[in-house]
Amino acid sequence: MLCRIQVAHDNNGVVVRLAGHLTGAQVPDLLAVCAEGDGHPRIELEELMSADVIGLDALLRVQEEGAQLVGLLEYLQFELEAVRRRRT
């Protein structure tokens, strides 16, 4: 499985659930769904198994724009921080 992107709406706005392997191929879809609605999306990442550098960079971008990242596995948090450090 590559990456499944599920979108739901609740009282707080857009909820995006990612599962599988996030690569650059899915980034345009991720950015599009995060731009939906008012407010900032909550991105649930409990089922995200891996992400390439482009996918991690996209997660950083949406987080910087106000998205809440929830449930990111610990090793992916380390990779995300490594990408963040390289960007500065």
PDB file as gemmi writes it, atoms N, CA and C in Angstrom:
CRYST1    1.000    1.000    1.000  90.00  90.00  90.00 P 1                      
ATOM      1  N   MET A   1       0.855  -1.181   0.000  1.00  0.00           N  
ATOM      2  CA  MET A   1       0.000   0.000   0.000  1.00  0.00           C  
ATOM      3  C   MET A   1       0.889   1.229   0.000  1.00  0.00           C  
ATOM      4  N   LEU A   2       0.539   2.153  -0.838  1.00  0.00           N  
ATOM      5  CA  LEU A   2       1.252   3.419  -0.804  1.00  0.00           C  
ATOM      6  C   LEU A   2       0.739   4.229   0.364  1.00  0.00           C  
ATOM      7  N   CYS A   3      -0.102   5.198   0.101  1.00  0.00           N  
ATOM      8  CA  CYS A   3      -0.605   6.033   1.182  1.00  0.00           C  
ATOM      9  C   CYS A   3      -2.099   6.248   0.994  1.00  0.00           C  
ATOM     10  N   ARG A   4      -2.828   5.949   2.051  1.00  0.00           N  
ATOM     11  CA  ARG A   4      -4.265   6.217   2.038  1.00  0.00           C  
ATOM     12  C   ARG A   4      -4.473   7.547   2.751  1.00  0.00           C  
ATOM     13  N   ILE A   5      -5.216   8.423   2.106  1.00  0.00           N  
ATOM     14  CA  ILE A   5      -5.554   9.719   2.700  1.00  0.00           C  
ATOM     15  C   ILE A   5      -7.066   9.751   2.844  1.00  0.00           C  
ATOM     16  N   GLN A   6      -7.528   9.778   4.098  1.00  0.00           N  
ATOM     17  CA  GLN A   6      -8.966   9.869   4.372  1.00  0.00           C  
ATOM     18  C   GLN A   6      -9.253  11.232   4.969  1.00  0.00           C  
ATOM     19  N   VAL A   7     -10.350  11.812   4.530  1.00  0.00           N  
ATOM     20  CA  VAL A   7     -10.731  13.138   5.004  1.00  0.00           C  
ATOM     21  C   VAL A   7     -12.101  13.050   5.649  1.00  0.00           C  
ATOM     22  N   ALA A   8     -12.215  13.642   6.813  1.00  0.00           N  
ATOM     23  CA  ALA A   8     -13.491  13.732   7.515  1.00  0.00           C  
ATOM     24  C   ALA A   8     -13.629  15.153   8.035  1.00  0.00           C  
ATOM     25  N   HIS A   9     -14.838  15.499   8.357  1.00  0.00           N  
ATOM     26  CA  HIS A   9     -15.106  16.822   8.915  1.00  0.00           C  
ATOM     27  C   HIS A   9     -15.805  16.627  10.247  1.00  0.00           C  
ATOM     28  N   ASP A  10     -15.336  17.371  11.255  1.00  0.00           N  
ATOM     29  CA  ASP A  10     -16.029  17.352  12.536  1.00  0.00           C  
ATOM     30  C   ASP A  10     -16.266  18.800  12.966  1.00  0.00           C  
ATOM     31  N   ASN A  11     -16.726  18.990  14.175  1.00  0.00           N  
ATOM     32  CA  ASN A  11     -17.040  20.343  14.648  1.00  0.00           C  
ATOM     33  C   ASN A  11     -15.826  21.258  14.678  1.00  0.00           C  
ATOM     34  N   ASN A  12     -14.633  20.666  14.740  1.00  0.00           N  
ATOM     35  CA  ASN A  12     -13.405  21.455  14.798  1.00  0.00           C  
ATOM     36  C   ASN A  12     -12.771  21.671  13.439  1.00  0.00           C  
ATOM     37  N   GLY A  13     -13.357  21.134  12.385  1.00  0.00           N  
ATOM     38  CA  GLY A  13     -12.813  21.337  11.039  1.00  0.00           C  
ATOM     39  C   GLY A  13     -12.451  20.041  10.348  1.00  0.00           C  
ATOM     40  N   VAL A  14     -11.397  20.086   9.570  1.00  0.00           N  
ATOM     41  CA  VAL A  14     -10.971  18.966   8.744  1.00  0.00           C  
ATOM     42  C   VAL A  14     -10.072  18.031   9.552  1.00  0.00           C  
ATOM     43  N   VAL A  15     -10.361  16.730   9.438  1.00  0.00           N  
ATOM     44  CA  VAL A  15      -9.522  15.698  10.032  1.00  0.00           C  
ATOM     45  C   VAL A  15      -8.984  14.855   8.883  1.00  0.00           C  
ATOM     46  N   VAL A  16      -7.662  14.755   8.793  1.00  0.00           N  
ATOM     47  CA  VAL A  16      -7.010  13.994   7.733  1.00  0.00           C  
ATOM     48  C   VAL A  16      -6.315  12.805   8.377  1.00  0.00           C  
ATOM     49  N   ARG A  17      -6.601  11.606   7.876  1.00  0.00           N  
ATOM     50  CA  ARG A  17      -5.950  10.399   8.383  1.00  0.00           C  
ATOM     51  C   ARG A  17      -5.043   9.848   7.284  1.00  0.00           C  
ATOM     52  N   LEU A  18      -3.771   9.667   7.646  1.00  0.00           N  
ATOM     53  CA  LEU A  18      -2.809   9.101   6.704  1.00  0.00           C  
ATOM     54  C   LEU A  18      -2.448   7.692   7.154  1.00  0.00           C  
ATOM     55  N   ALA A  19      -2.354   6.783   6.214  1.00  0.00           N  
ATOM     56  CA  ALA A  19      -1.955   5.403   6.509  1.00  0.00           C  
ATOM     57  C   ALA A  19      -1.056   4.906   5.394  1.00  0.00           C  
ATOM     58  N   GLY A  20      -0.025   4.157   5.767  1.00  0.00           N  
ATOM     59  CA  GLY A  20       0.849   3.571   4.764  1.00  0.00           C  
ATOM     60  C   GLY A  20       2.157   4.323   4.624  1.00  0.00           C  
ATOM     61  N   HIS A  21       2.527   4.615   3.379  1.00  0.00           N  
ATOM     62  CA  HIS A  21       3.834   5.181   3.058  1.00  0.00           C  
ATOM     63  C   HIS A  21       3.649   6.479   2.270  1.00  0.00           C  
ATOM     64  N   LEU A  22       3.920   7.599   2.909  1.00  0.00           N  
ATOM     65  CA  LEU A  22       3.745   8.909   2.282  1.00  0.00           C  
ATOM     66  C   LEU A  22       4.964   9.241   1.432  1.00  0.00           C  
ATOM     67  N   THR A  23       4.731   9.452   0.145  1.00  0.00           N  
ATOM     68  CA  THR A  23       5.810   9.833  -0.770  1.00  0.00           C  
ATOM     69  C   THR A  23       5.427  11.122  -1.489  1.00  0.00           C  
ATOM     70  N   GLY A  24       6.360  11.628  -2.236  1.00  0.00           N  
ATOM     71  CA  GLY A  24       6.117  12.849  -2.995  1.00  0.00           C  
ATOM     72  C   GLY A  24       4.915  12.755  -3.916  1.00  0.00           C  
ATOM     73  N   ALA A  25       4.579  11.564  -4.358  1.00  0.00           N  
ATOM     74  CA  ALA A  25       3.436  11.389  -5.260  1.00  0.00           C  
ATOM     75  C   ALA A  25       2.119  11.770  -4.592  1.00  0.00           C  
ATOM     76  N   GLN A  26       2.024  11.602  -3.276  1.00  0.00           N  
ATOM     77  CA  GLN A  26       0.785  11.911  -2.566  1.00  0.00           C  
ATOM     78  C   GLN A  26       0.755  13.332  -2.001  1.00  0.00           C  
ATOM     79  N   VAL A  27       1.869  14.037  -2.042  1.00  0.00           N  
ATOM     80  CA  VAL A  27       1.942  15.376  -1.445  1.00  0.00           C  
ATOM     81  C   VAL A  27       0.905  16.342  -2.017  1.00  0.00           C  
ATOM     82  N   PRO A  28       0.710  16.417  -3.338  1.00  0.00           N  
ATOM     83  CA  PRO A  28      -0.319  17.346  -3.837  1.00  0.00           C  
ATOM     84  C   PRO A  28      -1.707  17.066  -3.255  1.00  0.00           C  
ATOM     85  N   ASP A  29      -2.060  15.788  -3.124  1.00  0.00           N  
ATOM     86  CA  ASP A  29      -3.358  15.436  -2.539  1.00  0.00           C  
ATOM     87  C   ASP A  29      -3.417  15.836  -1.072  1.00  0.00           C  
ATOM     88  N   LEU A  30      -2.337  15.588  -0.338  1.00  0.00           N  
ATOM     89  CA  LEU A  30      -2.289  15.958   1.074  1.00  0.00           C  
ATOM     90  C   LEU A  30      -2.448  17.467   1.240  1.00  0.00           C  
ATOM     91  N   LEU A  31      -1.713  18.241   0.461  1.00  0.00           N  
ATOM     92  CA  LEU A  31      -1.796  19.698   0.565  1.00  0.00           C  
ATOM     93  C   LEU A  31      -3.190  20.202   0.195  1.00  0.00           C  
ATOM     94  N   ALA A  32      -3.806  19.583  -0.791  1.00  0.00           N  
ATOM     95  CA  ALA A  32      -5.150  19.998  -1.207  1.00  0.00           C  
ATOM     96  C   ALA A  32      -6.177  19.758  -0.104  1.00  0.00           C  
ATOM     97  N   VAL A  33      -6.140  18.593   0.529  1.00  0.00           N  
ATOM     98  CA  VAL A  33      -7.128  18.318   1.571  1.00  0.00           C  
ATOM     99  C   VAL A  33      -6.873  19.159   2.819  1.00  0.00           C  
ATOM    100  N   CYS A  34      -5.614  19.481   3.086  1.00  0.00           N  
ATOM    101  CA  CYS A  34      -5.299  20.331   4.240  1.00  0.00           C  
ATOM    102  C   CYS A  34      -5.768  21.765   4.020  1.00  0.00           C  
ATOM    103  N   ALA A  35      -5.911  22.159   2.774  1.00  0.00           N  
ATOM    104  CA  ALA A  35      -6.366  23.511   2.467  1.00  0.00           C  
ATOM    105  C   ALA A  35      -7.887  23.639   2.513  1.00  0.00           C  
ATOM    106  N   GLU A  36      -8.593  22.512   2.631  1.00  0.00           N  
ATOM    107  CA  GLU A  36     -10.054  22.533   2.675  1.00  0.00           C  
ATOM    108  C   GLU A  36     -10.560  23.148   3.973  1.00  0.00           C  
ATOM    109  N   GLY A  37     -11.679  23.783   3.902  1.00  0.00           N  
ATOM    110  CA  GLY A  37     -12.372  24.250   5.105  1.00  0.00           C  
ATOM    111  C   GLY A  37     -11.703  25.413   5.794  1.00  0.00           C  
ATOM    112  N   ASP A  38     -12.342  25.851   6.852  1.00  0.00           N  
ATOM    113  CA  ASP A  38     -11.818  26.934   7.667  1.00  0.00           C  
ATOM    114  C   ASP A  38     -11.003  26.350   8.809  1.00  0.00           C  
ATOM    115  N   GLY A  39     -10.080  27.106   9.298  1.00  0.00           N  
ATOM    116  CA  GLY A  39      -9.294  26.644  10.439  1.00  0.00           C  
ATOM    117  C   GLY A  39      -8.130  25.787  10.002  1.00  0.00           C  
ATOM    118  N   HIS A  40      -7.591  25.065  10.964  1.00  0.00           N  
ATOM    119  CA  HIS A  40      -6.401  24.261  10.729  1.00  0.00           C  
ATOM    120  C   HIS A  40      -6.743  22.784  10.883  1.00  0.00           C  
ATOM    121  N   PRO A  41      -6.297  21.965   9.933  1.00  0.00           N  
ATOM    122  CA  PRO A  41      -6.641  20.541  10.007  1.00  0.00           C  
ATOM    123  C   PRO A  41      -5.897  19.815  11.125  1.00  0.00           C  
ATOM    124  N   ARG A  42      -6.501  18.735  11.570  1.00  0.00           N  
ATOM    125  CA  ARG A  42      -5.835  17.796  12.472  1.00  0.00           C  
ATOM    126  C   ARG A  42      -5.433  16.614  11.594  1.00  0.00           C  
ATOM    127  N   ILE A  43      -4.153  16.286  11.616  1.00  0.00           N  
ATOM    128  CA  ILE A  43      -3.656  15.197  10.784  1.00  0.00           C  
ATOM    129  C   ILE A  43      -3.306  14.031  11.699  1.00  0.00           C  
ATOM    130  N   GLU A  44      -4.050  12.948  11.559  1.00  0.00           N  
ATOM    131  CA  GLU A  44      -3.858  11.761  12.388  1.00  0.00           C  
ATOM    132  C   GLU A  44      -2.912  10.801  11.668  1.00  0.00           C  
ATOM    133  N   LEU A  45      -1.803  10.492  12.351  1.00  0.00           N  
ATOM    134  CA  LEU A  45      -0.697   9.790  11.717  1.00  0.00           C  
ATOM    135  C   LEU A  45      -0.376   8.438  12.356  1.00  0.00           C  
ATOM    136  N   GLU A  46      -1.275   7.921  13.181  1.00  0.00           N  
ATOM    137  CA  GLU A  46      -1.016   6.668  13.881  1.00  0.00           C  
ATOM    138  C   GLU A  46      -0.705   5.513  12.932  1.00  0.00           C  
ATOM    139  N   GLU A  47      -1.286   5.539  11.741  1.00  0.00           N  
ATOM    140  CA  GLU A  47      -1.113   4.440  10.788  1.00  0.00           C  
ATOM    141  C   GLU A  47      -0.096   4.757   9.691  1.00  0.00           C  
ATOM    142  N   LEU A  48       0.605   5.872   9.816  1.00  0.00           N  
ATOM    143  CA  LEU A  48       1.648   6.210   8.842  1.00  0.00           C  
ATOM    144  C   LEU A  48       2.897   5.408   9.185  1.00  0.00           C  
ATOM    145  N   MET A  49       3.337   4.547   8.271  1.00  0.00           N  
ATOM    146  CA  MET A  49       4.471   3.663   8.522  1.00  0.00           C  
ATOM    147  C   MET A  49       5.795   4.269   8.104  1.00  0.00           C  
ATOM    148  N   SER A  50       5.778   5.094   7.047  1.00  0.00           N  
ATOM    149  CA  SER A  50       7.014   5.722   6.583  1.00  0.00           C  
ATOM    150  C   SER A  50       6.672   6.924   5.725  1.00  0.00           C  
ATOM    151  N   ALA A  51       7.690   7.751   5.509  1.00  0.00           N  
ATOM    152  CA  ALA A  51       7.538   8.920   4.642  1.00  0.00           C  
ATOM    153  C   ALA A  51       8.898   9.246   4.047  1.00  0.00           C  
ATOM    154  N   ASP A  52       8.903   9.601   2.770  1.00  0.00           N  
ATOM    155  CA  ASP A  52      10.168  10.035   2.186  1.00  0.00           C  
ATOM    156  C   ASP A  52      10.404  11.503   2.546  1.00  0.00           C  
ATOM    157  N   VAL A  53      11.528  12.040   2.124  1.00  0.00           N  
ATOM    158  CA  VAL A  53      11.890  13.413   2.476  1.00  0.00           C  
ATOM    159  C   VAL A  53      10.858  14.414   1.978  1.00  0.00           C  
ATOM    160  N   ILE A  54      10.306  14.189   0.808  1.00  0.00           N  
ATOM    161  CA  ILE A  54       9.294  15.106   0.262  1.00  0.00           C  
ATOM    162  C   ILE A  54       8.027  15.049   1.114  1.00  0.00           C  
ATOM    163  N   GLY A  55       7.632  13.856   1.528  1.00  0.00           N  
ATOM    164  CA  GLY A  55       6.466  13.713   2.393  1.00  0.00           C  
ATOM    165  C   GLY A  55       6.683  14.346   3.750  1.00  0.00           C  
ATOM    166  N   LEU A  56       7.867  14.156   4.324  1.00  0.00           N  
ATOM    167  CA  LEU A  56       8.183  14.780   5.608  1.00  0.00           C  
ATOM    168  C   LEU A  56       8.187  16.300   5.497  1.00  0.00           C  
ATOM    169  N   ASP A  57       8.746  16.810   4.414  1.00  0.00           N  
ATOM    170  CA  ASP A  57       8.753  18.253   4.207  1.00  0.00           C  
ATOM    171  C   ASP A  57       7.333  18.792   4.101  1.00  0.00           C  
ATOM    172  N   ALA A  58       6.451  18.054   3.437  1.00  0.00           N  
ATOM    173  CA  ALA A  58       5.048  18.476   3.337  1.00  0.00           C  
ATOM    174  C   ALA A  58       4.393  18.501   4.706  1.00  0.00           C  
ATOM    175  N   LEU A  59       4.676  17.510   5.543  1.00  0.00           N  
ATOM    176  CA  LEU A  59       4.127  17.506   6.903  1.00  0.00           C  
ATOM    177  C   LEU A  59       4.618  18.721   7.687  1.00  0.00           C  
ATOM    178  N   LEU A  60       5.885  19.061   7.526  1.00  0.00           N  
ATOM    179  CA  LEU A  60       6.411  20.254   8.190  1.00  0.00           C  
ATOM    180  C   LEU A  60       5.716  21.516   7.703  1.00  0.00           C  
ATOM    181  N   ARG A  61       5.506  21.603   6.390  1.00  0.00           N  
ATOM    182  CA  ARG A  61       4.848  22.793   5.834  1.00  0.00           C  
ATOM    183  C   ARG A  61       3.435  22.962   6.362  1.00  0.00           C  
ATOM    184  N   VAL A  62       2.664  21.880   6.395  1.00  0.00           N  
ATOM    185  CA  VAL A  62       1.290  22.022   6.882  1.00  0.00           C  
ATOM    186  C   VAL A  62       1.269  22.293   8.381  1.00  0.00           C  
ATOM    187  N   GLN A  63       2.243  21.747   9.099  1.00  0.00           N  
ATOM    188  CA  GLN A  63       2.340  22.046  10.530  1.00  0.00           C  
ATOM    189  C   GLN A  63       2.668  23.522  10.743  1.00  0.00           C  
ATOM    190  N   GLU A  64       3.574  24.056   9.963  1.00  0.00           N  
ATOM    191  CA  GLU A  64       3.930  25.469  10.068  1.00  0.00           C  
ATOM    192  C   GLU A  64       2.758  26.378   9.718  1.00  0.00           C  
ATOM    193  N   GLU A  65       1.836  25.877   8.905  1.00  0.00           N  
ATOM    194  CA  GLU A  65       0.646  26.643   8.537  1.00  0.00           C  
ATOM    195  C   GLU A  65      -0.488  26.449   9.539  1.00  0.00           C  
ATOM    196  N   GLY A  66      -0.232  25.686  10.618  1.00  0.00           N  
ATOM    197  CA  GLY A  66      -1.216  25.563  11.677  1.00  0.00           C  
ATOM    198  C   GLY A  66      -1.839  24.204  11.859  1.00  0.00           C  
ATOM    199  N   ALA A  67      -1.500  23.232  11.024  1.00  0.00           N  
ATOM    200  CA  ALA A  67      -2.054  21.885  11.192  1.00  0.00           C  
ATOM    201  C   ALA A  67      -1.506  21.249  12.463  1.00  0.00           C  
ATOM    202  N   GLN A  68      -2.321  20.424  13.076  1.00  0.00           N  
ATOM    203  CA  GLN A  68      -1.912  19.683  14.269  1.00  0.00           C  
ATOM    204  C   GLN A  68      -1.573  18.264  13.841  1.00  0.00           C  
ATOM    205  N   LEU A  69      -0.322  17.845  14.081  1.00  0.00           N  
ATOM    206  CA  LEU A  69       0.096  16.484  13.773  1.00  0.00           C  
ATOM    207  C   LEU A  69      -0.104  15.632  15.018  1.00  0.00           C  
ATOM    208  N   VAL A  70      -0.870  14.541  14.884  1.00  0.00           N  
ATOM    209  CA  VAL A  70      -1.231  13.708  16.023  1.00  0.00           C  
ATOM    210  C   VAL A  70      -0.811  12.264  15.748  1.00  0.00           C  
ATOM    211  N   GLY A  71      -0.152  11.645  16.734  1.00  0.00           N  
ATOM    212  CA  GLY A  71       0.114  10.211  16.658  1.00  0.00           C  
ATOM    213  C   GLY A  71       1.271   9.799  15.777  1.00  0.00           C  
ATOM    214  N   LEU A  72       2.201  10.691  15.493  1.00  0.00           N  
ATOM    215  CA  LEU A  72       3.346  10.346  14.654  1.00  0.00           C  
ATOM    216  C   LEU A  72       4.251   9.381  15.413  1.00  0.00           C  
ATOM    217  N   LEU A  73       4.593   8.273  14.783  1.00  0.00           N  
ATOM    218  CA  LEU A  73       5.466   7.284  15.413  1.00  0.00           C  
ATOM    219  C   LEU A  73       6.808   7.928  15.769  1.00  0.00           C  
ATOM    220  N   GLU A  74       7.420   7.428  16.827  1.00  0.00           N  
ATOM    221  CA  GLU A  74       8.626   8.052  17.362  1.00  0.00           C  
ATOM    222  C   GLU A  74       9.752   8.150  16.339  1.00  0.00           C  
ATOM    223  N   TYR A  75      10.002   7.086  15.585  1.00  0.00           N  
ATOM    224  CA  TYR A  75      11.097   7.152  14.622  1.00  0.00           C  
ATOM    225  C   TYR A  75      10.803   8.153  13.505  1.00  0.00           C  
ATOM    226  N   LEU A  76       9.517   8.336  13.167  1.00  0.00           N  
ATOM    227  CA  LEU A  76       9.173   9.350  12.170  1.00  0.00           C  
ATOM    228  C   LEU A  76       9.313  10.752  12.754  1.00  0.00           C  
ATOM    229  N   GLN A  77       9.097  10.907  14.061  1.00  0.00           N  
ATOM    230  CA  GLN A  77       9.339  12.202  14.701  1.00  0.00           C  
ATOM    231  C   GLN A  77      10.807  12.576  14.579  1.00  0.00           C  
ATOM    232  N   PHE A  78      11.709  11.606  14.778  1.00  0.00           N  
ATOM    233  CA  PHE A  78      13.138  11.866  14.628  1.00  0.00           C  
ATOM    234  C   PHE A  78      13.474  12.273  13.198  1.00  0.00           C  
ATOM    235  N   GLU A  79      12.889  11.570  12.228  1.00  0.00           N  
ATOM    236  CA  GLU A  79      13.135  11.914  10.832  1.00  0.00           C  
ATOM    237  C   GLU A  79      12.584  13.304  10.500  1.00  0.00           C  
ATOM    238  N   LEU A  80      11.422  13.622  11.024  1.00  0.00           N  
ATOM    239  CA  LEU A  80      10.819  14.939  10.806  1.00  0.00           C  
ATOM    240  C   LEU A  80      11.714  16.032  11.384  1.00  0.00           C  
ATOM    241  N   GLU A  81      12.249  15.813  12.571  1.00  0.00           N  
ATOM    242  CA  GLU A  81      13.146  16.796  13.183  1.00  0.00           C  
ATOM    243  C   GLU A  81      14.434  16.940  12.386  1.00  0.00           C  
ATOM    244  N   ALA A  82      14.928  15.847  11.814  1.00  0.00           N  
ATOM    245  CA  ALA A  82      16.133  15.909  10.983  1.00  0.00           C  
ATOM    246  C   ALA A  82      15.880  16.767   9.745  1.00  0.00           C  
ATOM    247  N   VAL A  83      14.717  16.610   9.126  1.00  0.00           N  
ATOM    248  CA  VAL A  83      14.373  17.433   7.960  1.00  0.00           C  
ATOM    249  C   VAL A  83      14.242  18.893   8.387  1.00  0.00           C  
ATOM    250  N   ARG A  84      13.637  19.135   9.542  1.00  0.00           N  
ATOM    251  CA  ARG A  84      13.490  20.497  10.049  1.00  0.00           C  
ATOM    252  C   ARG A  84      14.860  21.164  10.249  1.00  0.00           C  
ATOM    253  N   ARG A  85      15.802  20.419  10.830  1.00  0.00           N  
ATOM    254  CA  ARG A  85      17.150  20.968  11.056  1.00  0.00           C  
ATOM    255  C   ARG A  85      17.858  21.278   9.733  1.00  0.00           C  
ATOM    256  N   ARG A  86      17.680  20.423   8.741  1.00  0.00           N  
ATOM    257  CA  ARG A  86      18.322  20.650   7.435  1.00  0.00           C  
ATOM    258  C   ARG A  86      17.769  21.879   6.734  1.00  0.00           C  
ATOM    259  N   ARG A  87      16.496  22.199   7.018  1.00  0.00           N  
ATOM    260  CA  ARG A  87      15.858  23.347   6.368  1.00  0.00           C  
ATOM    261  C   ARG A  87      16.363  24.674   6.925  1.00  0.00           C  
ATOM    262  N   THR A  88      16.888  24.678   8.147  1.00  0.00           N  
ATOM    263  CA  THR A  88      17.317  25.944   8.764  1.00  0.00           C  
ATOM    264  C   THR A  88      18.783  26.202   8.586  1.00  0.00           C  
TER     265      THR A  88                                                      
END                                                                             
